[in-house]
Amino acid sequence: MNLDSIAAVIDALERAPRIVIPLVQEVPAAIVRRRPSPGRWSAHEHACHLAVVHRLFFERIDLMLASPHPIITPYDPSLTAPDDALLRLELQDSLAWYAQDRARLVTRIRSLTPADWARTADHGEYSHYSVFIMLRHAALHDFLHAYRIEEALLRKSWGDD
């Protein structure tokens, strides 16, 4: 991890809402809540999930900066919420929270020192984990969900149309 890598992660995190939010708004109302298959999320759910997970990022940063040997519990939304939990969220509110929390996250991480970025934790799923890895993972996570949203947007057929 070097300063250029840190700057690139901050940049990706800062720019993501300007890509994700217009993409979500492009998805027609007729399909935004439609799941591509059982057990797979709709565009609505992917977008709302991006808003919901910010709480996790803030909690993990706080823990990793405060504790000398933090332990991170893996997050699996299918184990912590009902199947339709994200569908019950208001999409426009979730997009606003996503943008607001992301701005707050970027402001917070801009103040981290290189030593803060290097802070580590034991993570139940990963061989090694640090503040840098968590935030890089967050940036990649945005684009994984954006890709799924775009798949829904561009889908030619839903099997019954």
N, C-alpha and C positions, 0 to 999 in steps of 0.2 A: 504494500500500500504506500503510495507516495502522494504528494500534494496535488499533482495533476489528476490522479484517480479520485481523490476526495472531491475536487472541484467538479469533475465529470459527474459524480453521483449526485452532488447538490444540484447541478444544472438539470440532470434528468428528472429529479424529484420536483424541481420547481416548474419545469415545462410540461410535465405530464397532464395536469388538469386542462391545459390549453389544447391538448390533443384528445383526451378522453371525453371531456364534456361535450364538445361539438359532435363527436362521433356518436355518443349516446343520443343526442338530440336529433340526429339524422335517422335513427331507427324509427320506422313508422309505428304509430300507436297500435295498429292491428297486430303487430308481432313483437312489440317490446317486452311483453310479459310471457311470451310463448317459449316454452322449453323445447329445444331441438329433439330431445328424447327423454324418456324417464330417467331421473337421476342427474340430468345435466341442467345447468342453470340457464335462465333466460338472460337477455341483455339487461333487463331491469335488475335482476339479481346480481349480475357481475358488477354493475355500476354501484348498487347500494352496498355491496360487500367492500368496495374500495373506500367508502365513507366509514363503515363500521370498524375496519381494522386500524384506523389511526389511534384509537384508544390503546390498542396493543403496542404500537410503536412507542408511544409516550411512556407507557408503563415499563417497557423493556429498557428504554434509554435511562429512565430514572433508576431502575434496579441495577443496571450495569455500571452506572456512574457512582452509585452509593455503596455497593457491596463489593468486598474484595474477591468473593467466590460465588457469584450469582448462579442460580440454576434457572434455566428457561424451560418452561413447560411448552411442548409443542401445541400449536393451535390447529384444531380441526373443527371448522364450523358445523360439520354434520353431527358432531358429538355434543355441541354446546347449545344448539338452537333447533327449534322445530323446522321441518322441511320447508315450510312456507314462510318462515320468519322474514326473509328479505323481500318477499312479495308483498308483505304487509306494510312495508316502509313506503313513504311518499317519495317518488323518484326525484322530483325537483328539489325537495328539501335535502335529500341525500347528496345530490350533486353540489348544492350550496355548502353543505357541511364538509364535503370532500375538499372543495376549493379552500375553504376557510382553515380547516385543520392542516391542509398541506402547506399553506402559507405560514401558519404557526410553527409547523415542524421545520420548515426550511429556515425560518428565523432562529429557531432554537439550535439547529445543528451548525449554522454559520458561526456560532460562538464557541463551538467545541475546539479544543486544542488537539494537536496531533496525538498526544498521549490519550485523550478521551476517545478518539477514533480507534485506537489500538486496544482499548479495554476489552477483555474477553469474558465469556461465560460458558458454562456447560449447557449444551442444548440437547434435549432428548433425541433429536433426529440427526444431528449433524456432527461430523468428526471434530470440527472446530467452529468457533463462532465469536464474532467481535461486533462492536458498534459499526465498524465499517461494513462488515459482511451483512449485518442486519439491514443497514440502509441501502446497500447495493441490491440486496434481495427485495427490498420495498420498491425500488425503481423498476426492477425486472418484473415484479409482481404486477405493477400498474399495466405494463405492456402485455403481459400474459392475458390479463382480463380484457384489455382493449382489443386484443386479437380475437378473443372469443366473441366480443360484442360485434366486431366487424364481420365475423363469420355469420352471425345471425342476420346482420344487415344485408349481406351479399348473397345469402342462401337463395338459390333458384326455386327450390320446391320444398314444401313442408310435408309432402307426402299425402296431403288431402286436398290440395288445391289444383 
